[in-house]
């Protein structure tokens, strides 16, 4: 048998490996695993299939060449996830029929190393990962907001790695669901968020964003307290946690903490709906640091007299302008205020970061902790085990009804391994999206900040990979008292200084100028689209070519103008998304091809919507400018 082992031609193997590693641009953890794999777990065999190299792993052939099996995946949208690299034959077959993003999950880094040492791999724009958290880590970049994916199994992998096969299915499903939910949320809320940011941005004149405290509490324990059903197990201990570190309560857990006699140092809220009526009577609301998002409802931001240290999320349409204004980066978020609180803790330099009341599951059929504002909400799996029926309490329904925000009454059921590793709990895609985010964050911190200890002390709910599981009592036992107060946190932040009024005025003027440029570019695109339509009607090929060239340049100019003023992108997001996905209507132009007619129609509609968004946003910005006394 002619066989090529992983050290095929020793002098060339190391060169091939080095060149391939550089050309692929692997994520750090995957590259580390490949480089650390010194004992071969697989080898390349060129004897079994007419000289075609095949991967052999524990006696199994992995990745035999395909012949026609991939035809059904021609022209997919979203991400193509390939389970198993083998020798790359599946990936090359896919690349031959599509330009879609390809993500390869290879569970054994030794297989990747064997393939990379055999010769130039020749992949273009293909992402290879060897860990499941890295799948979640790179998903948003690859998906680009598209909530669609195709899973392709390289021959032999489902049989060789059955557990990984199940896990990659689960992770891909979670990412697709998460992206879909994020898209729906952004489409529904983006304009409202920008309106809130513009209304609230003046708060930065009084205090800097909470992010200004970056690194100020290195090594200080931070306890992130959610309103999960298991919170009551640790209620009495949270007062001790506040003496030994910093307790960050989220808005939904605030009332529960008050019922335990606990006063947190920080209360975090990112809700765009008005929850002021739920927090205004908290006994500590006039003392606690209010880490409220600038995109939160203005009535919420105005509630309480405790020190306000605003935050903002790392959504590009919001964070890019605000980064320039404050000099602080936005906070990573995944649809839950608890993820913002985690990002705050990480930004502070905290360790350990301890999760409390973060069930991410409907433990014992409950949706919220006893003592919280929503404690009477219930969740019950359906009889057929396909979904969870949600019976929301009157307080929660009324809170959403006040602002016309819809609330769902059911979600698909997911059975998740429980905290402590024994049994399962009922969860849903919305919870799983947050859990996956926490797991991805844990993987990044394990690599980049290995000294940061992450603990899940929820004592119920779902297991979160990458977090140590310990009771809160055990976490607190050996911690010294620090007696950090809300007032001392506010004092540390004050040393950074608020945003000067002159800088905020200049920021608003820059946004106004940017919106004007967008409006001008959109108007030009609209005029050129009309001219192109006339050229098509006249059936004059040269004029049509010139018109489409001019259209292409105008669209690029409009794209650049919107990138400079991303508030416009968020303001127009819902309308543009709906219009660009809608079927054509109206009378067809005589003599015009369907493709050209459709392109012109889309350009006209895009120009109209962007111009309208710019005009509406200009009104909002002028209101802010007048409020600042600028002209």
C-alpha positions as CSV (number, residue, x, y, z in Angstrom):
1,X,0.0,0.0,0.0
2,X,1.3,3.4,-0.9
3,X,0.7,5.6,2.1
4,X,1.6,9.2,2.9
5,X,1.8,9.9,6.6
6,X,1.4,13.3,8.2
7,X,5.2,13.7,7.9
8,X,4.9,12.8,4.2
9,X,8.1,14.6,3.1
10,X,9.5,16.0,6.2
11,X,11.4,19.0,4.8
12,X,8.3,20.1,2.9
13,X,5.7,19.3,5.5
14,X,6.8,22.1,7.8
15,X,6.9,24.5,4.9
16,X,3.4,23.5,3.7
17,X,2.1,23.8,7.3
18,X,3.6,27.3,7.8
19,X,2.4,28.6,4.4
20,X,-1.1,27.2,4.9
21,X,-1.4,28.6,8.4
22,X,-0.5,32.0,7.2
23,X,-2.8,31.9,4.2
24,X,-5.9,30.7,6.1
25,X,-6.0,33.4,8.8
26,X,-7.2,31.0,11.4
27,X,-8.8,32.1,14.6
28,X,-6.3,32.1,17.5
29,X,-7.6,29.1,19.4
30,X,-7.8,26.8,16.3
31,X,-4.3,27.8,15.2
32,X,-3.0,27.1,18.8
33,X,-4.6,23.7,18.8
34,X,-3.1,22.8,15.4
35,X,0.3,24.0,16.3
36,X,0.2,22.0,19.6
37,X,-0.8,18.8,17.9
38,X,2.5,16.9,17.7
39,X,1.2,13.3,17.9
40,X,-0.5,12.3,14.6
41,X,-4.2,11.5,14.9
42,X,-4.7,11.0,11.2
43,X,-2.7,10.4,8.0
44,X,-3.1,10.9,4.3
45,X,-3.6,7.9,2.1
46,X,-3.2,8.2,-1.7
47,X,-3.7,4.5,-2.6
48,X,-7.5,3.9,-2.2
49,X,-9.1,6.1,-4.8
50,X,-7.1,6.3,-8.0
51,X,-4.4,8.4,-6.4
52,X,-6.7,10.9,-4.8
53,X,-5.5,11.8,-1.3
54,X,-7.9,10.7,1.4
55,X,-7.8,11.3,5.2
56,X,-7.7,8.2,7.4
57,X,-8.7,8.6,11.1
58,X,-8.8,5.6,13.4
59,X,-9.2,3.3,10.4
60,X,-12.0,5.3,8.9
61,X,-11.9,7.2,5.6
62,X,-12.9,10.8,6.0
63,X,-13.9,13.0,3.1
64,X,-14.1,10.8,0.0
65,X,-14.7,12.9,-3.2
66,X,-18.4,13.6,-3.9
67,X,-20.0,13.2,-7.3
68,X,-23.2,15.2,-7.7
69,X,-24.4,15.1,-4.1
70,X,-23.9,18.9,-3.7
71,X,-26.0,20.0,-6.6
72,X,-28.9,20.7,-4.3
73,X,-26.8,23.3,-2.5
74,X,-26.3,25.5,-5.6
75,X,-26.8,29.1,-5.0
76,X,-27.6,29.0,-1.3
77,X,-28.1,32.1,0.9
78,X,-26.4,32.6,4.2
79,X,-23.6,30.4,5.5
80,X,-22.6,27.0,4.3
81,X,-21.4,25.0,7.3
82,X,-19.2,22.0,6.4
83,X,-18.9,19.4,9.2
84,X,-15.4,17.9,8.7
85,X,-12.4,19.0,6.6
86,X,-11.0,15.7,5.5
87,X,-8.7,16.5,2.6
88,X,-11.0,19.4,1.6
89,X,-12.7,17.7,-1.3
90,X,-16.2,18.7,-0.1
91,X,-15.1,22.3,0.4
92,X,-13.6,22.5,-3.1
93,X,-16.7,21.0,-4.6
94,X,-18.8,23.6,-2.9
95,X,-16.5,26.5,-3.8
96,X,-16.8,25.4,-7.4
97,X,-20.6,26.0,-7.4
98,X,-21.1,28.9,-5.0
99,X,-19.5,32.1,-3.7
100,X,-21.3,31.8,-0.4
101,X,-19.4,32.0,2.9
102,X,-18.1,28.6,3.9
103,X,-17.4,27.7,7.5
104,X,-15.6,24.3,8.2
105,X,-16.0,22.8,11.7
106,X,-13.3,20.1,12.1
107,X,-13.4,18.5,15.5
108,X,-9.9,17.0,15.4
109,X,-7.1,19.6,14.9
110,X,-4.8,16.6,14.0
111,X,-6.8,16.2,10.8
112,X,-6.3,19.8,9.9
113,X,-2.6,19.5,10.6
114,X,-2.3,16.4,8.4
115,X,-4.1,18.2,5.6
116,X,-2.0,21.4,5.9
117,X,1.3,19.4,5.9
118,X,0.4,17.4,2.8
119,X,0.5,20.4,0.4
120,X,-0.9,23.8,-0.5
121,X,-4.5,23.7,0.5
122,X,-5.6,26.4,-1.9
123,X,-8.7,27.6,-0.1
124,X,-10.0,31.1,-0.8
125,X,-12.2,32.8,1.8
126,X,-12.9,29.6,3.8
127,X,-13.0,29.8,7.6
128,X,-11.8,26.7,9.5
129,X,-12.5,26.2,13.2
130,X,-11.8,23.4,15.6
131,X,-14.0,24.5,18.5
132,X,-17.7,25.1,18.8
133,X,-17.4,28.5,20.6
134,X,-15.4,29.7,17.6
135,X,-18.4,28.8,15.4
136,X,-20.5,31.3,17.4
137,X,-17.6,33.8,17.5
138,X,-17.3,34.2,13.8
139,X,-20.9,33.7,12.8
140,X,-22.1,37.3,12.7
141,X,-19.2,38.2,10.5
142,X,-19.9,35.4,8.0
143,X,-23.7,35.6,8.1
144,X,-23.9,39.4,7.7
145,X,-27.3,39.5,9.1
146,X,-28.7,36.7,7.0
147,X,-30.7,34.2,9.0
148,X,-30.1,31.2,6.8
149,X,-27.6,28.3,6.7
150,X,-26.9,25.0,5.0
151,X,-25.2,22.2,6.9
152,X,-23.1,19.8,4.7
153,X,-21.6,16.7,6.2
154,X,-18.3,15.6,4.7
155,X,-18.5,11.8,4.1
156,X,-17.5,9.7,7.1
157,X,-17.8,12.4,9.8
158,X,-21.3,11.7,11.1
159,X,-20.2,8.1,11.8
160,X,-16.7,9.0,13.2
161,X,-17.9,11.9,15.4
162,X,-21.5,11.3,16.3
163,X,-21.4,13.6,19.4
164,X,-19.9,16.4,17.4
165,X,-22.4,15.8,14.7
166,X,-25.3,16.5,17.1
167,X,-23.5,19.5,18.6
168,X,-22.8,21.2,15.4
169,X,-26.4,20.8,14.4
170,X,-27.4,22.4,17.7
171,X,-25.0,25.3,17.4
172,X,-25.9,26.1,13.8
173,X,-29.6,26.0,14.7
174,X,-29.0,28.4,17.6
175,X,-27.0,30.8,15.5
176,X,-29.7,30.9,12.8
177,X,-32.4,31.5,15.3
178,X,-30.3,34.1,17.1
179,X,-29.6,36.0,13.9
180,X,-33.3,35.8,12.9
181,X,-34.4,37.2,16.3
182,X,-31.7,39.9,16.2
183,X,-32.9,41.0,12.7
184,X,-36.5,41.1,13.8
185,X,-35.6,43.1,16.9
186,X,-33.4,45.5,15.0
187,X,-36.0,46.0,12.3
188,X,-38.7,46.7,14.9
189,X,-36.6,48.9,17.2
190,X,-33.8,50.5,15.4
191,X,-35.6,53.8,14.6
192,X,-36.8,54.0,18.2
193,X,-33.3,53.4,19.5
194,X,-31.9,56.2,17.5
195,X,-34.7,58.6,18.6
196,X,-34.0,57.6,22.2
197,X,-30.2,58.1,21.8
198,X,-30.8,61.6,20.4
199,X,-33.1,62.4,23.3
200,X,-30.8,61.0,25.9
201,X,-27.4,62.0,24.6
202,X,-27.5,65.2,26.7
203,X,-27.0,63.1,29.8
204,X,-23.3,62.8,28.8
205,X,-23.0,66.5,29.7
206,X,-23.5,65.5,33.4
207,X,-21.4,62.3,33.6
208,X,-19.2,60.2,31.4
209,X,-20.3,56.8,30.2
210,X,-19.8,53.9,32.6
211,X,-17.2,52.6,30.1
212,X,-14.8,55.3,31.3
213,X,-14.2,53.1,34.4
214,X,-12.3,50.7,32.2
215,X,-9.7,48.8,34.2
216,X,-10.5,50.7,37.5
217,X,-11.6,47.6,39.4
218,X,-9.1,45.0,38.4
219,X,-9.4,41.9,40.4
220,X,-12.6,43.1,42.1
221,X,-15.5,40.5,42.2
222,X,-18.6,41.5,40.2
223,X,-21.9,39.7,40.7
224,X,-24.3,40.0,37.8
225,X,-27.8,39.4,39.2
226,X,-30.6,38.4,36.9
227,X,-34.2,37.6,37.6
228,X,-34.2,33.9,36.9
229,X,-36.4,31.6,38.9
230,X,-33.4,30.3,41.0
231,X,-32.5,33.7,42.3
232,X,-34.2,33.1,45.6
233,X,-31.7,30.4,46.6
234,X,-29.1,33.2,46.9
235,X,-31.2,36.2,47.9
236,X,-29.9,36.4,51.5
237,X,-26.3,36.1,50.4
238,X,-26.3,39.0,48.0
239,X,-25.9,41.6,50.8
240,X,-22.6,39.9,51.6
241,X,-21.7,39.9,47.9
242,X,-22.3,43.7,47.9
243,X,-19.8,44.1,50.8
244,X,-17.2,41.9,49.1
245,X,-17.5,43.2,45.5
246,X,-19.8,45.0,43.2
247,X,-23.4,43.8,42.6
248,X,-24.9,44.7,39.3
249,X,-28.6,44.1,39.3
250,X,-30.6,44.2,36.1
251,X,-33.9,46.1,35.9
252,X,-36.0,43.0,36.1
253,X,-34.2,41.7,39.3
254,X,-34.3,45.1,41.1
255,X,-37.5,44.5,43.0
256,X,-36.5,41.0,44.0
257,X,-33.3,42.3,45.5
258,X,-35.2,44.9,47.5
259,X,-37.4,42.2,48.9
260,X,-34.3,40.5,50.2
261,X,-33.1,43.8,51.8
262,X,-30.2,44.0,49.3
263,X,-28.9,47.2,47.9
264,X,-26.8,46.7,44.7
265,X,-24.2,49.3,43.7
266,X,-25.3,49.3,40.1
267,X,-28.7,48.9,38.4
268,X,-28.4,48.2,34.6
269,X,-31.2,48.7,32.1
270,X,-31.3,48.7,28.2
271,X,-35.1,48.4,27.7
272,X,-36.4,50.6,24.9
273,X,-39.9,50.2,26.4
274,X,-40.8,52.4,29.4
275,X,-40.1,50.5,32.6
276,X,-39.9,53.6,34.8
277,X,-43.0,52.5,36.7
278,X,-41.2,49.3,37.7
279,X,-38.1,50.9,39.2
280,X,-39.3,54.3,40.5
281,X,-40.3,52.9,43.9
282,X,-37.1,50.8,44.5
283,X,-35.8,51.9,47.9
284,X,-32.3,52.5,46.6
285,X,-33.2,54.2,43.3
286,X,-31.9,57.5,44.6
287,X,-28.5,56.1,45.6
288,X,-27.7,53.3,43.1
289,X,-25.5,53.9,40.1
290,X,-27.9,53.9,37.1
291,X,-26.1,52.2,34.2
292,X,-28.9,52.9,31.8
293,X,-28.5,52.7,28.0
294,X,-28.7,55.8,25.9
295,X,-31.1,53.8,23.7
296,X,-33.4,53.1,26.6
297,X,-36.7,54.9,27.0
298,X,-36.2,58.5,28.1
299,X,-38.7,58.1,31.0
300,X,-36.5,55.3,32.3
301,X,-33.4,57.4,32.1
302,X,-35.1,60.2,34.0
303,X,-36.1,57.9,36.9
304,X,-34.2,58.2,40.2
305,X,-31.6,60.6,41.5
306,X,-28.7,58.1,41.9
307,X,-25.6,58.8,39.8
308,X,-26.3,58.2,36.1
309,X,-23.4,56.7,34.2
310,X,-24.9,56.0,30.8
311,X,-23.9,53.0,28.7
312,X,-24.4,52.1,25.0
313,X,-24.2,48.9,23.1
314,X,-21.7,47.9,20.4
315,X,-24.2,48.1,17.6
316,X,-22.4,49.7,14.8
317,X,-25.2,52.1,13.9
318,X,-25.1,53.4,17.5
319,X,-21.6,52.8,18.7
320,X,-19.6,54.2,15.8
321,X,-20.9,57.8,16.3
322,X,-20.9,57.6,20.1
323,X,-17.4,56.1,20.2
324,X,-16.2,59.2,18.4
325,X,-18.1,61.5,20.8
326,X,-16.9,59.8,24.1
327,X,-13.7,58.0,23.2
328,X,-15.2,54.9,24.7
329,X,-16.1,51.7,22.9
330,X,-19.6,50.3,23.0
331,X,-20.5,47.2,25.1
332,X,-20.9,43.8,23.5
333,X,-24.5,42.7,23.8
334,X,-26.8,39.8,22.8
335,X,-30.4,40.8,23.4
336,X,-30.2,40.7,27.2
337,X,-29.2,43.3,29.7
338,X,-27.2,40.6,31.5
339,X,-24.8,40.4,28.6
340,X,-24.3,44.2,28.8
341,X,-23.7,43.8,32.6
342,X,-21.1,41.0,31.8
343,X,-19.4,43.3,29.3
344,X,-19.3,46.1,32.0
345,X,-17.7,43.7,34.5
346,X,-15.1,42.6,31.9
347,X,-14.4,46.3,31.0
348,X,-13.9,47.0,34.7
349,X,-11.2,44.3,34.9
350,X,-13.3,42.3,37.4
351,X,-12.5,38.8,38.6
352,X,-14.3,36.7,39.5
353,X,-17.3,37.6,37.3
354,X,-20.1,35.7,39.0
355,X,-23.6,35.0,37.4
356,X,-26.4,34.8,39.9
357,X,-30.1,34.2,38.9
358,X,-29.1,33.6,35.3
359,X,-31.2,30.5,34.7
360,X,-31.6,31.0,31.0
361,X,-34.3,28.4,31.3
362,X,-37.9,28.1,32.7
363,X,-36.8,26.3,35.9
364,X,-39.7,24.6,37.6
365,X,-42.1,26.2,35.2
366,X,-41.4,29.7,36.3
367,X,-40.2,32.6,34.1
368,X,-39.0,35.0,36.8
369,X,-37.8,35.0,40.4
370,X,-40.2,35.3,43.3
371,X,-40.3,38.9,44.4
372,X,-39.6,40.3,40.9
373,X,-42.1,42.5,39.1
374,X,-43.0,39.6,36.7
375,X,-43.0,36.8,39.3
376,X,-46.4,35.5,38.3
377,X,-45.4,34.6,34.8
378,X,-45.4,30.9,34.0
379,X,-44.1,28.6,31.3
380,X,-45.3,25.1,30.4
381,X,-44.0,22.7,27.8
382,X,-46.7,21.6,25.3
383,X,-48.2,18.2,25.4
384,X,-46.4,17.1,22.2
385,X,-43.0,18.5,23.5
386,X,-42.5,20.9,20.6
387,X,-42.8,24.3,22.3
388,X,-43.2,26.2,25.5
389,X,-46.5,28.1,26.2
390,X,-45.9,31.4,28.0
391,X,-48.5,32.8,30.3
392,X,-47.2,36.3,31.0
393,X,-48.4,38.1,34.2
394,X,-50.6,41.2,34.0
395,X,-47.7,43.5,34.9
396,X,-45.5,42.3,32.1
397,X,-48.4,42.5,29.6
398,X,-49.4,46.0,30.7
399,X,-45.8,47.2,30.5
400,X,-45.5,46.1,26.9
401,X,-49.0,47.4,26.0
402,X,-48.1,50.9,27.2
403,X,-45.7,51.3,24.3
404,X,-47.4,49.0,21.8
405,X,-44.6,46.4,22.0
406,X,-45.6,43.0,20.9
407,X,-44.9,40.0,23.2
408,X,-44.8,36.4,22.1
409,X,-46.8,33.7,23.7
410,X,-44.8,30.6,22.7
411,X,-41.3,29.5,21.6
412,X,-39.8,26.2,20.4
413,X,-38.9,23.9,23.3
414,X,-35.2,23.1,23.9
415,X,-34.0,20.6,26.5
416,X,-30.7,21.8,28.0
417,X,-28.3,20.2,30.4
418,X,-29.0,21.6,33.9
419,X,-26.6,23.5,36.2
420,X,-24.5,21.0,38.0
421,X,-24.6,18.5,35.1
422,X,-27.6,16.5,36.4
423,X,-30.9,16.4,34.6
424,X,-32.3,18.8,32.0
425,X,-34.2,22.0,32.0
426,X,-36.7,23.6,29.6
427,X,-35.2,26.4,27.5
428,X,-36.0,28.2,24.3
429,X,-34.0,29.8,21.4
430,X,-34.1,33.2,22.9
431,X,-32.4,31.9,26.1
432,X,-30.0,29.7,24.1
433,X,-28.9,32.7,22.1
434,X,-27.8,34.4,25.3
435,X,-26.2,31.2,26.7
436,X,-24.2,30.8,23.5
437,X,-23.1,34.4,23.7
438,X,-21.9,33.8,27.3
439,X,-20.1,30.6,26.2
440,X,-18.4,32.5,23.3
441,X,-17.3,35.3,25.7
442,X,-15.9,32.7,28.1
443,X,-13.9,31.1,25.3
444,X,-12.4,34.5,24.3
445,X,-11.6,35.4,27.9
446,X,-10.0,32.0,28.6
447,X,-7.6,32.7,25.7
448,X,-7.0,36.4,26.1
449,X,-7.5,36.9,29.9
450,X,-6.8,33.5,31.4
451,X,-6.6,35.0,34.9
452,X,-10.2,36.1,34.9
453,X,-12.3,33.6,36.8
454,X,-15.9,33.0,35.5
455,X,-18.4,31.4,37.9
456,X,-22.0,30.4,37.4
457,X,-23.5,30.5,40.9
458,X,-27.1,30.5,39.7
459,X,-27.6,27.1,41.4
460,X,-30.3,26.2,38.9
461,X,-31.3,26.7,35.3
462,X,-29.0,25.8,32.4
463,X,-25.3,24.9,32.4
464,X,-23.1,27.5,30.7
465,X,-20.0,26.0,29.1
466,X,-16.8,27.8,30.1
467,X,-18.1,28.9,33.5
468,X,-17.0,27.2,36.7
469,X,-20.1,26.0,38.7
470,X,-20.0,26.8,42.4
471,X,-22.5,27.9,45.0
472,X,-22.5,31.5,45.9
473,X,-21.7,30.7,49.5
474,X,-18.5,28.9,48.3
475,X,-17.5,31.9,46.1
476,X,-18.0,34.3,48.9
477,X,-16.3,32.3,51.6
478,X,-12.7,33.4,51.1
479,X,-13.3,36.9,49.6
480,X,-12.3,39.9,51.7
481,X,-14.7,42.8,52.4
482,X,-14.1,45.8,50.1
483,X,-17.1,48.0,50.9
484,X,-17.3,49.6,47.5
485,X,-20.3,51.9,47.3
486,X,-22.3,53.5,44.5
487,X,-21.0,56.8,45.6
488,X,-17.3,55.7,45.4
489,X,-18.0,54.3,41.9
490,X,-19.5,57.6,40.8
491,X,-16.6,59.5,42.2
492,X,-14.1,57.3,40.3
493,X,-16.1,58.0,37.1
494,X,-16.3,61.7,37.7
495,X,-12.5,61.9,37.6
496,X,-12.8,61.1,33.9
497,X,-15.0,64.1,33.2
498,X,-18.2,64.5,31.4
499,X,-18.5,65.3,27.7
500,X,-18.0,69.1,27.2
501,X,-21.0,71.0,25.8
502,X,-18.8,72.3,22.9
503,X,-17.9,68.8,21.9
504,X,-21.5,67.6,22.0
505,X,-22.6,70.6,19.9
506,X,-19.8,69.8,17.3
507,X,-21.0,66.2,17.3
508,X,-24.6,67.1,16.5
509,X,-23.5,69.6,13.8
510,X,-21.4,66.8,12.2
511,X,-24.4,64.5,12.2
512,X,-26.5,67.2,10.6
513,X,-23.9,67.8,7.9
514,X,-23.6,64.0,7.4
515,X,-27.4,63.6,7.0
516,X,-27.4,66.5,4.5
517,X,-24.8,64.7,2.5
518,X,-26.9,61.5,2.6
519,X,-29.9,63.4,1.4
520,X,-28.0,65.0,-1.5
521,X,-26.5,61.6,-2.5
522,X,-29.9,59.9,-2.3
523,X,-31.5,62.6,-4.5
524,X,-28.8,62.2,-7.1
525,X,-29.3,58.4,-7.1
526,X,-33.0,59.0,-7.6
527,X,-32.5,61.3,-10.6
528,X,-30.1,59.0,-12.2
529,X,-32.5,56.1,-11.8
530,X,-35.2,58.1,-13.5
531,X,-32.8,58.9,-16.4
532,X,-31.8,55.2,-16.7
533,X,-35.4,54.3,-16.9
534,X,-36.0,56.7,-19.7
535,X,-32.9,55.3,-21.6
536,X,-34.3,51.8,-21.3
537,X,-37.7,52.9,-22.7
538,X,-35.9,54.5,-25.6
539,X,-34.0,51.3,-26.3
540,X,-30.6,53.1,-26.7
541,X,-27.9,50.6,-25.5
542,X,-25.1,53.1,-25.3
543,X,-27.2,55.5,-23.2
544,X,-28.3,52.6,-21.0
545,X,-24.7,51.6,-20.4
546,X,-23.7,55.1,-19.5
547,X,-26.8,55.4,-17.2
548,X,-26.0,52.2,-15.3
549,X,-22.3,53.3,-14.9
550,X,-23.5,56.5,-13.4
551,X,-25.9,54.7,-11.2
552,X,-23.2,52.5,-9.9
553,X,-21.1,55.5,-9.0
554,X,-24.0,57.2,-7.3
555,X,-24.9,54.2,-5.3
556,X,-21.3,53.9,-4.1
557,X,-21.4,57.6,-3.1
558,X,-24.6,57.1,-1.2
559,X,-23.1,54.0,0.6
560,X,-20.1,56.1,1.6
561,X,-22.3,58.9,2.9
562,X,-24.4,56.5,5.0
563,X,-21.3,54.9,6.4
564,X,-20.2,58.3,7.6
565,X,-23.6,58.9,9.3
566,X,-24.7,55.4,10.4
567,X,-27.7,56.8,12.3
568,X,-29.3,57.0,8.9
569,X,-28.8,53.3,8.3
570,X,-30.6,52.5,11.5
571,X,-33.4,54.9,10.9
572,X,-34.1,53.5,7.4
573,X,-33.3,49.9,8.2
574,X,-36.9,48.6,8.5
575,X,-38.3,50.4,5.5
576,X,-35.3,49.5,3.2
577,X,-35.4,45.8,4.3
578,X,-39.1,45.6,3.6
579,X,-38.9,47.3,0.3
580,X,-35.9,45.5,-1.0
581,X,-37.5,42.2,-0.2
582,X,-40.9,43.0,-1.6
583,X,-42.0,41.8,-5.1
584,X,-42.3,44.2,-7.9
585,X,-45.6,45.8,-8.6
586,X,-47.0,48.2,-11.2
587,X,-46.9,48.4,-15.0
588,X,-44.0,46.9,-16.8
589,X,-41.9,49.2,-19.0
590,X,-42.3,48.4,-22.7
591,X,-39.1,47.0,-24.2
592,X,-37.3,46.7,-20.9
593,X,-35.9,43.4,-19.7
594,X,-37.2,42.2,-16.4
595,X,-33.8,42.3,-14.8
596,X,-33.1,45.9,-15.9
597,X,-36.6,47.1,-14.9
598,X,-36.3,45.5,-11.5
599,X,-32.9,47.0,-10.9
600,X,-34.1,50.5,-11.8
601,X,-37.2,50.1,-9.6
602,X,-35.1,49.0,-6.7
603,X,-32.7,52.0,-7.1
604,X,-35.6,54.5,-7.2
605,X,-37.2,53.0,-4.1
606,X,-33.9,52.9,-2.3
607,X,-33.2,56.5,-3.1
608,X,-36.7,57.6,-2.0
609,X,-36.5,55.7,1.3
610,X,-33.0,56.9,2.2
611,X,-33.9,60.5,1.3
612,X,-37.0,60.3,3.4
613,X,-35.0,58.8,6.4
614,X,-32.4,61.6,6.1
615,X,-35.1,64.3,6.1
616,X,-36.8,62.8,9.2
617,X,-33.5,62.4,11.0
618,X,-32.6,65.9,10.2
619,X,-35.7,67.1,12.0
620,X,-34.7,65.1,15.1
621,X,-31.1,66.4,15.0
622,X,-32.2,70.0,14.7
623,X,-34.3,69.5,17.8
624,X,-31.3,68.3,19.7
625,X,-29.2,71.2,18.3
626,X,-31.7,73.8,19.6
627,X,-31.9,72.1,23.0
628,X,-28.1,72.5,23.3
629,X,-28.5,76.2,22.6
630,X,-26.5,75.9,19.4
631,X,-27.9,78.6,17.1
